[in-house]
Amino acid sequence: MQQPVFLVSGLPRSGTSMMMKMLEAGGIEIVTDHLRQADDDNPKGYYELEKVKHLQNDARWMHYMRGKALKVVSSLLFYVPLSLPYKVIFMRRAIGEILASQKKMLDSRGEDSNTVSDDVLRQKYETHLEKIQDWIAARRNVECLYIEYAEILKDPLAGARAVQEFLGQPLQIEAMAAVVDPDLYRNRVG
């Protein structure tokens, strides 16, 4: 069996950077170009690769990612090459928290965060999540582990164990759990 590509995905502001940092601490080779630097909104870094933003135009390079982890925002999952096997760690977070986090991030950058109402964005995100979950379920080459952001912050060791079991790799689960910082859970709902 071919070694899979490990993808960390989810909506923006759902904990994907935290999961990438956990994988790195666990001993998985991560792929990032460090172009987007850490800031007040993501003080531990974004763990992004600029090429991912252009998957719909060129995804040939993905064939070199087997056994490595990279972050692919959920809207771009549709463009990964279907000839490869994937293990996707999909981060879930309450949509209200995502919206609050995005608003705070845009405000801190001086960008207008009121161009679309929260109700419209919430509906778009919910529709998108339904589509992406259906897409994942319909793919034989894609396995997926859904991780709740709030749950992994409550019990990072259990989350790290679940990731290790899903990936089928020996990981340094204590090191993975140690990078989870509950103080960064700043936009809670409910």
C-alpha positions as CSV (number, residue, x, y, z in Angstrom):
1,M,0.0,0.0,0.0
2,Q,1.2,3.5,-0.8
3,Q,2.2,5.7,2.0
4,P,-0.6,8.4,2.4
5,V,-0.3,12.1,2.4
6,F,-1.3,13.5,5.8
7,L,-3.6,16.5,5.4
8,V,-4.7,18.9,8.2
9,S,-7.9,20.6,7.1
10,G,-10.9,22.5,8.4
11,L,-12.5,26.0,8.1
12,P,-10.2,28.9,8.7
13,R,-9.6,29.6,12.4
14,S,-10.6,26.1,13.4
15,G,-7.3,24.9,15.0
16,T,-5.5,23.7,11.9
17,S,-2.2,25.5,12.8
18,M,-2.4,24.0,16.3
19,M,-2.8,20.5,14.8
20,M,0.2,21.1,12.5
21,K,2.3,22.0,15.5
22,M,1.1,18.9,17.3
23,L,2.1,16.7,14.3
24,E,5.5,18.4,14.2
25,A,6.1,17.8,17.9
26,G,4.9,14.2,17.4
27,G,7.6,13.5,14.8
28,I,5.8,13.8,11.5
29,E,7.6,15.7,8.8
30,I,5.5,18.8,8.1
31,V,5.7,20.9,4.9
32,T,5.6,24.7,5.3
33,D,7.4,27.6,3.7
34,H,7.2,29.9,6.7
35,L,6.1,32.8,4.4
36,R,3.2,33.7,6.7
37,Q,4.8,34.6,10.0
38,A,3.4,34.2,13.5
39,D,1.4,37.2,14.7
40,D,-1.0,38.1,17.5
41,D,-3.7,36.1,15.9
42,N,-1.6,32.9,15.5
43,P,1.3,33.5,17.9
44,K,2.8,30.0,17.3
45,G,2.7,30.2,13.5
46,Y,0.4,29.4,10.6
47,Y,2.2,26.3,9.2
48,E,1.1,27.1,5.6
49,L,2.5,26.4,2.2
50,E,1.8,29.0,-0.4
51,K,1.6,26.4,-3.2
52,V,-1.6,24.9,-1.6
53,K,-3.5,28.1,-2.5
54,H,-3.0,27.2,-6.2
55,L,-4.0,23.5,-6.1
56,Q,-6.7,24.0,-8.6
57,N,-4.1,25.1,-11.2
58,D,-1.2,22.7,-10.3
59,A,-1.3,19.8,-7.9
60,R,1.4,17.6,-9.5
61,W,3.8,18.4,-6.6
62,M,1.5,16.6,-4.2
63,H,2.9,13.3,-5.3
64,Y,6.1,14.2,-3.3
65,M,4.1,14.7,-0.1
66,R,3.6,11.0,0.8
67,G,4.4,10.5,4.5
68,K,4.4,14.2,5.2
69,A,1.8,16.5,6.6
70,L,0.5,19.8,5.1
71,K,-2.3,22.1,5.8
72,V,-5.1,22.4,3.2
73,V,-8.0,24.6,4.1
74,S,-11.3,22.7,3.5
75,S,-12.3,24.6,0.4
76,L,-9.2,23.4,-1.4
77,L,-9.6,19.7,-0.6
78,F,-11.7,19.4,-3.7
79,Y,-8.5,19.9,-5.8
80,V,-6.1,17.3,-4.3
81,P,-5.1,14.7,-6.9
82,L,-7.5,11.7,-6.5
83,S,-4.7,9.3,-7.5
84,L,-3.1,9.6,-4.0
85,P,-4.1,8.1,-0.7
86,Y,-4.9,10.6,2.1
87,K,-5.4,10.6,5.8
88,V,-7.2,13.9,6.7
89,I,-7.3,15.3,10.2
90,F,-10.3,17.6,9.9
91,M,-10.6,20.2,12.7
92,R,-14.1,21.2,13.8
93,R,-14.9,24.3,15.8
94,A,-18.2,26.0,16.7
95,I,-19.0,28.3,13.8
96,G,-19.8,31.1,16.1
97,E,-16.3,30.9,17.5
98,I,-14.8,30.8,14.0
99,L,-16.8,33.9,13.1
100,A,-15.7,35.7,16.3
101,S,-12.0,34.7,15.7
102,Q,-12.1,35.9,12.0
103,K,-13.7,39.2,13.0
104,K,-11.1,39.8,15.6
105,M,-8.3,38.9,13.2
106,L,-9.6,41.2,10.5
107,D,-10.2,44.0,13.0
108,S,-6.6,43.7,14.3
109,R,-5.3,44.0,10.7
110,G,-7.5,47.0,10.0
111,E,-9.6,45.2,7.5
112,D,-13.3,45.5,7.2
113,S,-15.0,42.6,8.9
114,N,-18.6,43.7,8.2
115,T,-18.8,43.0,4.5
116,V,-21.0,40.0,5.0
117,S,-23.4,39.3,7.9
118,D,-22.6,36.5,10.4
119,D,-25.9,34.8,9.4
120,V,-24.9,34.7,5.8
121,L,-21.4,33.4,6.6
122,R,-22.8,30.9,9.0
123,Q,-25.1,29.5,6.3
124,K,-22.2,29.4,3.8
125,Y,-20.0,27.6,6.2
126,E,-22.7,25.0,7.2
127,T,-23.4,24.3,3.5
128,H,-19.7,24.0,2.7
129,L,-19.1,21.6,5.6
130,E,-22.0,19.4,4.4
131,K,-20.5,19.3,0.9
132,I,-16.9,18.6,2.1
133,Q,-18.1,15.8,4.4
134,D,-20.0,14.2,1.6
135,W,-17.0,14.6,-0.7
136,I,-14.7,12.9,1.9
137,A,-17.2,10.1,2.5
138,A,-17.5,9.3,-1.2
139,R,-13.7,8.9,-1.7
140,R,-12.1,5.5,-1.3
141,N,-8.7,7.0,-1.2
142,V,-9.5,9.4,1.7
143,E,-9.7,8.4,5.4
144,C,-10.8,11.1,7.8
145,L,-10.5,11.8,11.6
146,Y,-12.7,14.6,12.8
147,I,-11.3,16.4,15.8
148,E,-13.3,18.9,17.9
149,Y,-11.2,21.9,18.7
150,A,-12.8,22.5,22.2
151,E,-12.3,18.8,23.1
152,I,-8.6,18.7,22.2
153,L,-8.0,21.8,24.3
154,K,-9.8,20.0,27.2
155,D,-7.8,16.8,26.9
156,P,-4.8,17.1,24.5
157,L,-3.4,13.8,25.5
158,A,-6.5,11.9,24.4
159,G,-6.5,13.9,21.2
160,A,-2.9,13.1,20.5
161,R,-3.6,9.4,21.1
162,A,-6.5,9.5,18.7
163,V,-4.3,11.1,16.0
164,Q,-1.6,8.5,16.6
165,E,-4.1,5.6,16.2
166,F,-5.6,7.2,13.1
167,L,-2.2,7.8,11.4
168,G,-0.9,4.4,12.4
169,Q,2.4,5.9,13.2
170,P,4.5,5.9,16.4
171,L,4.3,9.5,17.7
172,Q,5.6,11.3,20.7
173,I,2.1,11.9,22.1
174,E,3.3,13.6,25.3
175,A,5.2,16.2,23.2
176,M,2.1,16.6,21.0
177,A,-0.1,17.3,24.0
178,A,2.4,19.7,25.5
179,V,2.1,22.1,22.5
180,V,-1.6,22.6,23.1
181,D,-2.1,26.0,24.8
182,P,-5.6,26.5,26.3
183,D,-4.7,30.2,26.8
184,L,-5.1,30.6,23.0
185,Y,-8.7,29.6,23.2
186,R,-9.8,33.2,23.2
187,N,-13.0,33.2,21.2
188,R,-15.5,31.0,22.9
189,V,-19.2,30.8,22.4
190,G,-21.7,29.5,25.0
